């Protein structure tokens, strides 16, 4: 069974940083575009950032310059470095893996930005 396991969430003060990780198992990692989404209470799940197997990245406008997505194909892991965090970044962050035929989601990790 395919698993995407997120880690690294938590409580951080405004202006702080967090690094999320998502470890994938039982997939051919390089066949998948990886992404991070987030969902705040009462809101839809929105794309934060994505990265292809070749390293091409895409970011939502409100995180450009603050967040960085990366992947380690040897470790089957995708990362999201989040800097200069704002209260509006508070959400559950989900890891996503997508290919032409299949898509998978992680269970989510809570990120709370508050003083």
C-alpha positions in Angstrom: 0.0 0.0 0.0 1.3 3.4 -1.0 2.1 5.7 1.9 2.9 9.4 2.1 4.0 10.3 5.6 4.3 14.0 6.5 6.3 15.3 9.4 7.7 18.6 10.7 4.5 20.5 11.5 4.0 22.4 14.8 3.5 25.7 16.5 5.8 28.6 15.5 5.8 32.3 16.1 5.2 34.8 13.2 8.4 35.3 11.3 9.7 31.8 12.2 10.5 28.8 10.1 9.5 25.2 9.7 10.6 22.4 7.4 8.0 19.8 6.4 9.0 16.4 5.1 7.0 13.8 3.2 8.4 10.3 2.9 6.9 8.2 0.1 6.9 4.4 0.1 5.8 1.8 -2.4 5.8 4.1 -5.4 8.4 4.7 -8.1 9.1 8.2 -6.8 10.6 9.6 -9.9 7.4 8.9 -11.8 5.5 11.3 -9.7 5.2 15.0 -9.5 5.1 15.9 -5.8 3.3 18.8 -4.2 2.2 20.4 -1.0 -1.3 21.6 -0.5 -2.9 23.3 2.6 -6.3 23.6 4.0 -7.4 26.0 6.7 -10.7 25.5 8.5 -13.7 26.4 6.3 -11.5 26.8 3.2 -10.8 24.6 0.2 -7.5 22.7 -0.2 -5.1 24.9 -2.2 -1.9 24.2 -3.9 1.2 25.6 -2.1 4.0 24.4 -4.2 4.9 21.6 -6.6 8.0 20.0 -8.1 8.5 17.6 -11.0 10.9 14.7 -10.9 13.3 16.9 -12.9 13.2 19.7 -10.3 10.9 22.2 -12.0 9.0 24.1 -9.3 5.8 26.1 -9.1 4.5 28.2 -6.2 1.3 29.9 -5.1 1.7 33.6 -5.3 1.3 34.2 -1.6 4.3 31.9 -0.7 6.7 32.9 -3.4 10.0 34.1 -1.9 9.2 32.6 1.5 8.7 28.8 0.8 11.0 26.4 -1.0 10.0 23.0 -2.3 12.7 20.4 -2.9 13.0 16.7 -3.4 15.5 14.0 -2.8 14.9 11.2 -5.3 17.3 8.9 -3.6 15.4 9.2 -0.3 11.9 9.2 -1.8 11.3 12.4 0.1 9.9 15.9 -0.7 10.5 18.9 1.6 8.9 22.3 2.1 11.1 24.9 3.8 8.8 27.6 5.1 10.4 30.9 6.2 8.9 34.2 7.3 5.8 32.4 8.4 2.6 34.4 8.9 -0.6 33.7 10.8 -2.4 33.2 7.5 -0.1 30.3 6.8 -1.9 28.4 9.6 -3.4 25.2 8.0 -3.2 21.5 7.7 -0.5 20.8 5.1 -0.9 17.8 2.8 1.6 16.0 0.7 0.5 14.9 -2.8 1.9 12.6 -5.4 0.5 12.5 -8.9 1.3 10.7 -12.1 -0.6 10.4 -15.3 -2.7 7.6 -13.9 -2.7 7.8 -10.1 -2.7 10.3 -7.2 -2.1 9.8 -3.5 -2.4 12.0 -0.4 -0.7 12.0 2.9 -2.6 12.3 6.2 -1.7 15.9 6.8 0.4 17.8 9.3 -0.8 20.8 11.3 1.1 24.1 11.0 0.1 26.8 13.4 1.6 30.3 13.3 0.8 32.3 16.4 2.3 34.4 19.0 
